[in-house]
Amino acid sequence: MFRGRAATWPGAEPVLTVGAGLLVAALVLLPVGMLLYTSLRVEEFGEAAYFSLKNYTEFVVSPRILRSIGNTLIVSTGATLLAGFFGIGLAWSHARTNTPGRRILEPFTLVPFFLSPYVGAIAWSYLAAPRVGMLNGWLRWLFGLETDPLSVYNRWGIIWVLALFFTPVMYLFVIGSLRRMDPALEESARTSGSSILQTTRRVTLPLVTPAILSGAILVFVSSAGEFGVPLALGSPFKIETMTTQIYNLTSGSAIDYNASAALSTVLAALTLTFIYIHRRVVLPRGYTTITGRGYRPSLVALGRWRYVALSFNIAYLLMAVILPLLALFLVSISIRWEGRFDPRALTLANYAYVFTYPLSARAVWNSLKLAIAGATICMTLAILVGYTIHRGRGRGRAALDVLSSVPVGFPGIVLAMGILITYIRSPLYSTLWILLIGYITRYIPYGQRMVSSVLLALSPELDQSSRTSGASWITTLRRITLPLLKPGIVAGWLLLFMIFLREFPISVLLYKGGLEVLSVAVWYFVEHEGAVRTAAVAMVQVGLLLGAIFLFRRLAGADELAV
């Protein structure tokens, strides 16, 4: 009986891989198709609905929408350039130099990624808002200024916050490539007389160019699709981006799902263009930097410049981690907030309110359930899809690779719009399942890319040798492939857990009363509560994220995050 069952195991490969592929296809194509369908549908009062390009030819080219498109391009480009500067510099100093304290600094460098950019924008409003910003107060007192020198309520403020909180995305892409690079390539350049700068410019950076470009594309797409930061820093002063305009069209008294779908399609077309560039330009530039010979990447001795690198690290952490978290904490323990911290007016009542108020208490539990279940399901699909693409022999591998990348080109609020239209009349609507579907659909490319980056570095001869020795596909997967994929799996699960715990645009569009998550609770408190209670619920989210990253770093090790 057991032999008969074992004989059926080889059939598990096509069943699991094809099933995963079909599920991913359904998750992606249904909302995308419904979004396009709705964008072409014109509904006018008193007339039968008909199909036309009117939503594009009349609405999308209106001056208000064109301004939002221009703002989106400006802030996305600026954030990508600034995040690239921070991310590449930090990754190189941590992976390839003798910068003092780099092992201690590394986990703190990743903290901004785990925070919600929306929460980061709120924190920076406490720091650099006119009249009530702590930094403005300190600078006025220090230099005797009469006016506020800083303000985040403009395009530069949006770029600044986006760059700070998307820098870890670039960092994670680049540091993994740097750590896997054969040091003999750089040593040969130095032996030939090249300086540190010349070696970095002519050897190191070209070899990690695919990782840099991949990170830059993801940062640009993420910035273009970011909803929380423009909502917090731009909307109050009429600086609208495409995402805030999409949301405005789906809320309030002037709801127009057809126009919102048309604008969503335009935004998706913009970001999908960069995905196409990634596939046609970036991927062909990949280089083999891992060989069968064992090695340990050597470190570059910076001499006195190592303290400059250390100062660069500390400056970034001060701006991206220390000051925002300090501002949130000080505001959260204050009885009231008027722009300065008063040690005589401290309280923990704000936290008591968060944990006793039904909406915020419910939001904590809902967020944890969705983050754990979503990350587990998403990584399971990612492993099967990644294996099918890079180790399978079917004809549909290229199509599956393209299909699994499509959600990257759809900002969260855009994909949420398609999911809302698709499932609004199904039993899934008004349940946590629709949020789970939204999270998995939007972020499965993240898990799949984490798995694929490790698979591409592994020789297929390992799997082939196992199968030649008589091991089944399941046995090979369990004993060979999965242990070698552990860094990608652990890092991918962790990243997805953090993303789901802080996800905002999908949550705010798909949630209904009773289904609130933490990010929605923060937004609700911004709209209906004071600054002190808003800071308290934001700190609860931050605390959960920091506790999770500490736990998983202890379980998985420090190097598991870099893939």
Secondary structure per residue as TSV (DSSP state, phi and psi in degrees):
chain	resnum	aa	ss	phi	psi
A	1	M	-	360.0	-43.8
A	2	F	H	-67.7	-36.1
A	3	R	H	-64.2	-36.7
A	4	G	H	-65.2	-39.2
A	5	R	H	-67.5	-41.4
A	6	A	H	-62.0	-33.6
A	7	A	H	-66.9	-20.7
A	8	T	H	-84.8	-11.3
A	9	W	G	-60.6	-40.6
A	10	P	G	-55.4	-28.4
A	11	G	G	-70.4	-10.4
A	12	A	H	-66.5	-29.8
A	13	E	H	-61.1	-56.6
A	14	P	H	-64.8	-34.9
A	15	V	H	-63.4	-49.4
A	16	L	H	-71.2	-45.1
A	17	T	H	-70.1	-43.3
A	18	V	H	-67.0	-41.0
A	19	G	H	-61.2	-43.4
A	20	A	H	-63.4	-40.4
A	21	G	H	-62.8	-42.8
A	22	L	H	-66.8	-37.8
A	23	L	H	-65.5	-43.8
A	24	V	H	-62.5	-41.0
A	25	A	H	-60.0	-43.4
A	26	A	H	-66.3	-43.3
A	27	L	H	-60.6	-36.6
A	28	V	H	-87.6	-48.7
A	29	L	H	-72.8	-35.9
A	30	L	H	-60.5	-54.6
A	31	P	H	-66.8	-34.6
A	32	V	H	-65.6	-43.9
A	33	G	H	-63.0	-42.7
A	34	M	H	-67.3	-33.0
A	35	L	H	-65.3	-46.2
A	36	L	H	-64.6	-42.1
A	37	Y	H	-58.7	-45.2
A	38	T	H	-68.6	-34.1
A	39	S	H	-67.5	-25.8
A	40	L	T	-91.9	-6.6
A	41	R	E	-92.8	128.2
A	42	V	E	-111.3	124.8
A	43	E	-	-123.0	116.5
A	44	E	-	-120.1	143.7
A	45	F	T	-59.6	128.9
A	46	G	T	83.1	1.3
A	47	E	S	-127.2	155.2
A	48	A	-	-69.9	144.3
A	49	A	-	-65.4	145.3
A	50	Y	E	-145.7	166.6
A	51	F	E	-101.9	133.9
A	52	S	-	-164.9	167.5
A	53	L	S	-91.7	14.9
A	54	K	H	-59.5	-37.8
A	55	N	I	-61.7	-28.7
A	56	Y	I	-87.0	-46.6
A	57	T	I	-73.4	-25.8
A	58	E	I	-108.5	-44.2
A	59	F	I	-82.9	-50.3
A	60	V	I	-64.2	-29.9
A	61	V	T	-92.3	10.5
A	62	S	S	-69.1	151.2
A	63	P	H	-55.1	-39.6
A	64	R	H	-62.5	-42.6
A	65	I	H	-73.5	-38.2
A	66	L	H	-62.1	-36.7
A	67	R	H	-64.7	-40.0
A	68	S	H	-66.6	-35.3
A	69	I	H	-65.4	-43.2
A	70	G	H	-62.2	-43.2
A	71	N	H	-61.3	-39.2
A	72	T	H	-62.0	-45.5
A	73	L	H	-64.5	-39.8
A	74	I	H	-65.7	-51.4
A	75	V	H	-70.4	-33.3
A	76	S	H	-69.0	-44.0
A	77	T	H	-64.9	-45.9
A	78	G	H	-61.6	-43.6
A	79	A	H	-65.4	-37.8
A	80	T	H	-65.0	-44.4
A	81	L	H	-65.1	-44.8
A	82	L	H	-70.8	-40.0
A	83	A	H	-65.9	-35.1
A	84	G	H	-63.4	-42.1
A	85	F	H	-60.3	-48.5
A	86	F	H	-67.5	-49.4
A	87	G	H	-65.2	-44.8
A	88	I	H	-67.1	-43.7
A	89	G	H	-62.1	-43.6
A	90	L	H	-67.3	-42.0
A	91	A	H	-63.3	-44.0
A	92	W	H	-65.6	-43.3
A	93	S	H	-67.2	-32.3
A	94	H	H	-79.2	-38.1
A	95	A	H	-90.6	-31.4
A	96	R	H	-127.5	7.4
A	97	T	B	-127.6	172.3
A	98	N	-	-99.2	36.4
A	99	T	-	-57.2	128.6
A	100	P	T	-61.1	137.2
A	101	G	T	71.6	17.9
A	102	R	H	-63.3	-33.7
A	103	R	H	-66.8	-34.2
A	104	I	H	-74.8	-37.7
A	105	L	H	-74.1	-28.0
A	106	E	H	-56.7	-51.8
A	107	P	H	-62.1	-32.5
A	108	F	H	-71.7	-27.5
A	109	T	H	-64.3	-30.0
A	110	L	T	-84.2	-11.3
A	111	V	H	-56.9	-43.7
A	112	P	H	-57.9	-31.0
A	113	F	H	-64.8	-35.4
A	114	F	H	-79.3	-16.4
A	115	L	S	-82.9	153.2
A	116	S	-	-74.0	128.8
A	117	P	H	-56.5	-32.0
A	118	Y	H	-63.1	-43.8
A	119	V	H	-64.9	-38.7
A	120	G	H	-61.2	-39.5
A	121	A	H	-65.5	-40.2
A	122	I	H	-62.4	-43.0
A	123	A	H	-61.8	-42.5
A	124	W	H	-71.2	-23.1
A	125	S	H	-69.0	-31.3
A	126	Y	H	-71.2	-25.4
A	127	L	H	-88.2	-43.7
A	128	A	H	-127.3	22.2
A	129	A	S	-76.1	145.2
A	130	P	T	-58.8	137.5
A	131	R	T	74.0	-40.9
A	132	V	T	-114.6	9.5
A	133	G	-	-83.0	133.6
A	134	M	H	-62.6	-41.9
A	135	L	H	-63.1	-40.7
A	136	N	H	-62.1	-40.3
A	137	G	H	-63.3	-43.9
A	138	W	H	-64.2	-42.5
A	139	L	H	-68.5	-37.9
A	140	R	H	-62.9	-42.1
A	141	W	H	-69.8	-39.6
A	142	L	H	-71.0	-40.9
A	143	F	H	-109.0	5.0
A	144	G	T	66.2	33.8
A	145	L	-	-80.3	149.7
A	146	E	S	-98.5	-19.9
A	147	T	S	-119.8	162.4
A	148	D	-	-78.0	124.6
A	149	P	S	-78.8	-18.2
A	150	L	-	-121.7	149.7
A	151	S	-	-157.5	131.2
A	152	V	-	-98.0	-0.2
A	153	Y	S	-88.7	59.5
A	154	N	S	-160.4	-178.9
A	155	R	H	-62.7	-38.7
A	156	W	H	-65.1	-36.5
A	157	G	H	-65.5	-40.3
A	158	I	H	-63.6	-44.9
A	159	I	H	-60.1	-44.4
A	160	W	H	-60.3	-49.4
A	161	V	H	-67.8	-42.9
A	162	L	H	-58.8	-44.8
A	163	A	H	-64.1	-43.6
A	164	L	H	-60.8	-40.1
A	165	F	H	-92.9	-8.3
A	166	F	H	-106.8	-2.2
A	167	T	H	-55.9	-42.7
A	168	P	H	-60.3	-25.7
A	169	V	H	-63.1	-49.1
A	170	M	H	-63.4	-40.6
A	171	Y	H	-59.3	-46.4
A	172	L	H	-65.1	-39.2
A	173	F	H	-63.1	-46.3
A	174	V	H	-77.1	-40.4
A	175	I	H	-67.3	-33.7
A	176	G	H	-63.6	-42.3
A	177	S	H	-67.0	-39.7
A	178	L	H	-65.5	-39.5
A	179	R	H	-72.0	-25.2
A	180	R	T	-92.6	-1.5
A	181	M	S	-74.5	138.5
A	182	D	-	-68.6	119.0
A	183	P	H	-65.3	-18.2
A	184	A	H	-60.6	-28.9
A	185	L	H	-65.2	-43.5
A	186	E	H	-75.8	-36.8
A	187	E	H	-63.1	-35.7
A	188	S	H	-63.8	-39.9
A	189	A	H	-65.9	-41.5
A	190	R	H	-68.2	-37.6
A	191	T	H	-62.0	-29.9
A	192	S	T	-81.0	0.6
A	193	G	T	103.2	4.1
A	194	S	-	-74.2	143.3
A	195	S	-	-78.0	174.7
A	196	I	H	-59.7	-44.8
A	197	L	H	-64.3	-43.9
A	198	Q	H	-64.6	-41.3
A	199	T	H	-64.3	-42.4
A	200	T	I	-63.6	-42.6
A	201	R	I	-74.1	-38.1
A	202	R	I	-94.7	-22.9
A	203	V	I	-117.3	-58.5
A	204	T	I	-64.1	-55.0
A	205	L	H	-61.8	-42.8
A	206	P	H	-59.8	-36.1
A	207	L	H	-70.9	-28.6
A	208	V	T	-100.4	10.5
A	209	T	H	-56.4	-43.6
A	210	P	H	-57.1	-40.4
A	211	A	H	-67.5	-40.5
A	212	I	H	-63.0	-47.0
A	213	L	H	-65.9	-38.6
A	214	S	H	-62.7	-44.8
A	215	G	H	-63.5	-40.6
A	216	A	H	-64.3	-41.0
A	217	I	H	-63.8	-43.4
A	218	L	H	-66.0	-38.4
A	219	V	H	-65.9	-42.9
A	220	F	H	-63.1	-47.8
A	221	V	H	-62.5	-42.2
A	222	S	H	-65.6	-39.5
A	223	S	H	-68.1	-42.0
A	224	A	H	-63.8	-33.4
A	225	G	H	-93.3	-0.1
A	226	E	-	-70.0	131.0
A	227	F	-	-107.7	-39.1
A	228	G	H	-65.7	-44.2
A	229	V	H	-66.5	-49.6
A	230	P	H	-61.6	-32.9
A	231	L	H	-64.0	-41.7
A	232	A	H	-78.2	-38.5
A	233	L	H	-107.5	-20.5
A	234	G	T	-104.2	-47.3
A	235	S	G	-57.4	-38.9
A	236	P	G	-59.8	-22.0
A	237	F	G	-118.8	27.8
A	238	K	T	62.0	27.3
A	239	I	-	-98.4	95.1
A	240	E	-	-99.5	142.3
A	241	T	-	-110.4	178.4
A	242	M	H	-62.7	-37.6
A	243	T	H	-67.6	-41.1
A	244	T	H	-69.0	-32.9
A	245	Q	H	-67.5	-39.6
A	246	I	H	-60.1	-45.0
A	247	Y	H	-65.0	-41.5
A	248	N	H	-59.6	-32.0
A	249	L	T	-78.8	-10.4
A	250	T	T	-112.6	10.0
A	251	S	S	-141.6	168.6
A	252	G	S	78.2	-155.7
A	253	S	S	-91.5	-18.0
A	254	A	-	-106.6	60.0
A	255	I	-	-75.5	130.0
A	256	D	-	-143.8	89.5
A	257	Y	H	-65.9	-31.1
A	258	N	H	-68.6	-45.3
A	259	A	H	-66.9	-38.7
A	260	S	H	-63.0	-40.1
A	261	A	H	-64.6	-37.8
A	262	A	H	-64.7	-45.6
A	263	L	H	-66.3	-36.7
A	264	S	H	-61.3	-40.2
A	265	T	H	-65.5	-38.7
A	266	V	H	-63.5	-44.9
A	267	L	H	-63.1	-41.0
A	268	A	H	-63.3	-39.8
A	269	A	H	-62.5	-39.0
A	270	L	H	-61.9	-49.5
A	271	T	H	-73.0	-34.0
A	272	L	H	-64.7	-28.7
A	273	T	H	-59.4	-39.2
A	274	F	H	-72.5	-30.9
A	275	I	H	-65.6	-39.4
A	276	Y	H	-63.1	-43.0
A	277	I	H	-61.5	-39.5
A	278	H	I	-59.7	-43.1
A	279	R	I	-74.0	-38.4
A	280	R	I	-87.4	-25.0
A	281	V	I	-113.0	-46.9
A	282	V	I	-75.8	-52.5
A	283	L	G	-59.4	-41.2
A	284	P	G	-64.6	-13.1
A	285	R	G	-91.2	11.2
A	286	G	-	-65.9	146.9
A	287	Y	-	-125.2	146.6
A	288	T	-	-84.1	112.4
A	289	T	-	-119.1	5.6
A	290	I	-	-121.7	126.1
A	291	T	-	-116.9	-179.7
A	292	G	S	-77.7	-11.2
A	293	R	S	-81.9	133.9
A	294	G	-	-72.3	145.0
A	295	Y	-	-161.3	164.5
A	296	R	-	-127.0	121.1
A	297	P	-	-53.3	130.6
A	298	S	-	-81.2	157.8
A	299	L	-	-101.6	145.8
A	300	V	B	-88.4	123.9
A	301	A	-	-79.7	114.4
A	302	L	-	-89.5	-9.0
A	303	G	G	64.8	-136.5
A	304	R	G	-67.8	-20.1
A	305	W	G	-68.5	-13.4
A	306	R	H	-64.6	-27.2
A	307	Y	H	-76.3	-26.7
A	308	V	H	-67.1	-42.6
A	309	A	H	-62.6	-40.0
A	310	L	H	-63.2	-43.1
A	311	S	H	-63.2	-37.6
A	312	F	H	-61.7	-44.1
A	313	N	H	-61.2	-47.8
A	314	I	H	-65.7	-39.3
A	315	A	H	-61.9	-42.5
A	316	Y	H	-63.7	-45.7
A	317	L	H	-63.0	-35.5
A	318	L	I	-63.1	-43.6
A	319	M	I	-78.3	-34.3
A	320	A	I	-96.9	-23.4
A	321	V	I	-123.5	-59.9
A	322	I	I	-64.9	-54.6
A	323	L	H	-64.3	-46.8
A	324	P	H	-60.7	-45.1
A	325	L	H	-67.2	-37.6
A	326	L	H	-62.4	-43.1
A	327	A	H	-62.9	-46.0
A	328	L	H	-59.3	-45.1
A	329	F	H	-64.9	-46.6
A	330	L	H	-63.9	-40.0
A	331	V	H	-67.3	-38.6
A	332	S	H	-67.7	-23.9
A	333	I	T	-103.4	13.5
A	334	S	B	-97.6	146.4
A	335	I	S	-68.9	-37.5
A	336	R	S	-148.0	162.5
A	337	W	-	-127.1	120.3
A	338	E	S	-128.2	21.0
A	339	G	S	102.2	-7.9
A	340	R	S	-143.0	150.6
A	341	F	-	-84.9	128.2
A	342	D	-	-114.6	105.8
A	343	P	T	-60.7	-17.1
A	344	R	T	-85.6	-6.4
A	345	A	S	-124.3	63.5
A	346	L	B	-105.6	149.8
A	347	T	-	-162.0	153.2
A	348	L	S	-107.1	9.6
A	349	A	H	-63.5	-28.9
A	350	N	H	-64.6	-38.7
A	351	Y	H	-71.0	-37.8
A	352	A	H	-61.2	-39.3
A	353	Y	H	-64.1	-42.3
A	354	V	H	-60.5	-43.1
A	355	F	H	-83.4	-10.2
A	356	T	H	-108.1	-22.1
A	357	Y	S	-70.6	126.7
A	358	P	H	-55.4	-41.7
A	359	L	H	-63.5	-49.5
A	360	S	H	-71.9	-36.7
A	361	A	H	-64.1	-41.7
A	362	R	H	-66.3	-35.4
A	363	A	H	-63.8	-37.3
A	364	V	H	-61.2	-47.9
A	365	W	H	-67.1	-43.0
A	366	N	H	-61.3	-40.7
A	367	S	H	-63.5	-43.5
A	368	L	H	-65.0	-43.1
A	369	K	H	-60.9	-46.8
A	370	L	H	-67.8	-38.4
A	371	A	H	-66.2	-44.5
A	372	I	H	-68.8	-50.7
A	373	A	H	-66.7	-42.8
A	374	G	H	-64.5	-44.6
A	375	A	H	-64.3	-38.9
A	376	T	H	-67.6	-47.4
A	377	I	H	-65.4	-41.9
A	378	C	H	-64.4	-43.1
A	379	M	H	-70.4	-33.0
A	380	T	H	-61.9	-46.1
A	381	L	H	-63.7	-39.5
A	382	A	H	-63.0	-40.3
A	383	I	H	-63.5	-46.5
A	384	L	H	-66.6	-41.9
A	385	V	H	-68.5	-44.8
A	386	G	H	-61.6	-41.3
A	387	Y	H	-64.6	-42.0
A	388	T	H	-61.3	-42.2
A	389	I	H	-69.0	-43.0
A	390	H	H	-103.6	-12.6
A	391	R	H	-127.3	-12.2
A	392	G	-	-75.8	171.6
A	393	R	-	-123.0	7.6
A	394	G	-	-74.9	162.4
A	395	R	T	-77.6	-19.0
A	396	G	T	-91.1	14.5
A	397	R	H	-63.7	-44.4
A	398	A	H	-63.7	-41.6
A	399	A	H	-64.1	-40.2
A	400	L	H	-65.9	-37.1
A	401	D	H	-61.9	-45.7
A	402	V	H	-64.5	-45.3
A	403	L	H	-62.8	-41.7
A	404	S	H	-70.5	-16.4
A	405	S	H	-90.2	-16.5
A	406	V	G	-56.1	-44.3
A	407	P	G	-58.8	-24.8
A	408	V	G	-61.1	-34.0
A	409	G	G	-79.5	-4.0
A	410	F	S	-112.0	107.2
A	411	P	-	-53.9	154.9
A	412	G	H	-53.9	-44.2
A	413	I	H	-70.0	-28.3
A	414	V	H	-70.9	-49.2
A	415	L	H	-65.2	-36.0
A	416	A	H	-62.3	-35.7
A	417	M	H	-62.5	-44.8
A	418	G	H	-64.4	-39.8
A	419	I	H	-66.4	-39.6
A	420	L	H	-61.1	-46.2
A	421	I	H	-64.7	-37.2
A	422	T	H	-70.0	-42.7
A	423	Y	H	-108.8	7.3
A	424	I	T	-65.1	-25.3
A	425	R	T	-104.5	12.4
A	426	S	S	-101.9	165.3
A	427	P	T	-63.5	-15.4
A	428	L	T	-72.9	-24.4
A	429	Y	T	-65.5	143.6
A	430	S	T	67.6	26.4
A	431	T	S	-130.9	166.9
A	432	L	H	-66.3	-19.1
A	433	W	H	-62.0	-36.6
A	434	I	H	-69.1	-33.5
A	435	L	H	-66.9	-41.5
A	436	L	H	-63.2	-42.6
A	437	I	H	-62.0	-42.2
A	438	G	H	-61.8	-45.2
A	439	Y	H	-62.6	-49.0
A	440	I	H	-65.7	-44.0
A	441	T	H	-60.9	-43.5
A	442	R	H	-72.2	-35.5
A	443	Y	H	-113.2	5.9
A	444	I	H	-61.1	-30.8
A	445	P	H	-59.8	-31.6
A	446	Y	H	-62.8	-50.0
A	447	G	H	-64.7	-41.1
A	448	Q	H	-64.3	-39.0
A	449	R	H	-70.1	-34.8
A	450	M	H	-63.8	-42.5
A	451	V	H	-67.5	-44.1
A	452	S	H	-64.8	-35.6
A	453	S	H	-62.7	-32.9
A	454	V	H	-79.3	-40.9
A	455	L	H	-58.7	-40.4
A	456	L	T	-66.9	-23.5
A	457	A	T	-87.5	-7.5
A	458	L	S	-102.3	138.0
A	459	S	-	-72.2	133.9
A	460	P	T	-65.7	-11.7
A	461	E	H	-63.2	-25.8
A	462	L	H	-64.9	-47.7
A	463	D	H	-65.7	-41.7
A	464	Q	H	-63.7	-38.9
A	465	S	H	-64.5	-40.2
A	466	S	H	-64.3	-44.2
A	467	R	H	-67.9	-36.2
A	468	T	H	-64.9	-30.8
A	469	S	T	-78.8	-0.4
A	470	G	T	103.9	-0.3
A	471	A	-	-73.8	143.0
A	472	S	-	-75.4	172.0
A	473	W	H	-62.9	-42.4
A	474	I	H	-62.9	-44.2
A	475	T	H	-63.4	-43.7
A	476	T	H	-62.0	-42.3
A	477	L	I	-63.6	-42.2
A	478	R	I	-74.2	-40.4
A	479	R	I	-96.1	-24.3
A	480	I	I	-112.2	-59.7
A	481	T	I	-68.8	-52.9
A	482	L	H	-61.8	-42.2
A	483	P	H	-60.8	-37.3
A	484	L	H	-72.8	-26.3
A	485	L	H	-85.5	-2.3
A	486	K	H	-51.8	-44.9
A	487	P	H	-57.2	-43.8
A	488	G	H	-68.0	-38.6
A	489	I	H	-66.9	-47.9
A	490	V	H	-64.2	-46.5
A	491	A	H	-64.3	-41.5
A	492	G	H	-64.5	-44.0
A	493	W	H	-61.9	-43.7
A	494	L	H	-62.4	-46.6
A	495	L	H	-62.4	-43.2
A	496	L	H	-66.2	-40.2
A	497	F	H	-57.6	-46.5
A	498	M	H	-65.6	-42.6
A	499	I	H	-62.4	-45.5
A	500	F	H	-65.9	-34.5
A	501	L	H	-68.3	-26.3
A	502	R	H	-113.4	1.5
A	503	E	-	-56.3	130.0
A	504	F	-	-115.3	-57.4
A	505	P	H	-60.8	-43.2
A	506	I	H	-64.1	-42.0
A	507	S	H	-63.8	-44.4
A	508	V	H	-71.2	-24.3
A	509	L	H	-88.6	-29.4
A	510	L	H	-100.9	-14.8
A	511	Y	-	-75.0	154.5
A	512	K	-	-127.4	169.5
A	513	G	T	-54.7	128.3
A	514	G	T	96.9	-10.9
A	515	L	-	-111.9	20.3
A	516	E	-	-62.0	144.0
A	517	V	-	-116.8	176.0
A	518	L	H	-59.5	-42.6
A	519	S	H	-64.0	-37.1
A	520	V	H	-67.6	-36.8
A	521	A	H	-63.1	-41.2
A	522	V	H	-60.4	-46.9
A	523	W	H	-60.6	-43.2
A	524	Y	H	-60.9	-41.8
A	525	F	H	-67.4	-35.8
A	526	V	H	-60.6	-40.8
A	527	E	H	-78.4	-32.6
A	528	H	H	-123.0	-10.3
A	529	E	S	-122.6	175.2
A	530	G	-	-82.8	175.8
A	531	A	H	-63.2	-36.9
A	532	V	H	-68.2	-40.2
A	533	R	H	-74.1	-34.6
A	534	T	H	-61.2	-45.0
A	535	A	H	-62.8	-35.0
A	536	A	H	-67.0	-46.1
A	537	V	H	-68.3	-33.0
A	538	A	H	-65.5	-38.7
A	539	M	H	-68.1	-30.3
A	540	V	H	-63.3	-44.6
A	541	Q	H	-62.2	-45.3
A	542	V	H	-60.9	-42.8
A	543	G	H	-61.5	-42.8
A	544	L	H	-62.7	-41.5
A	545	L	H	-66.2	-45.2
A	546	L	H	-67.1	-37.3
A	547	G	H	-64.0	-39.4
A	548	A	H	-67.0	-43.2
A	549	I	H	-67.3	-36.6
A	550	F	H	-63.9	-45.2
A	551	L	H	-61.5	-47.0
A	552	F	H	-73.6	-28.2
A	553	R	H	-69.4	-34.3
A	554	R	H	-68.8	-36.2
A	555	L	H	-79.3	-39.8
A	556	A	H	-100.7	-21.1
A	557	G	-	96.2	156.7
A	558	A	G	-67.2	-32.6
A	559	D	G	-80.5	-7.9
A	560	E	G	-71.6	-17.7
A	561	L	G	-77.5	-24.3
A	562	A	-	-93.2	117.2
A	563	V	-	-128.2	360.0
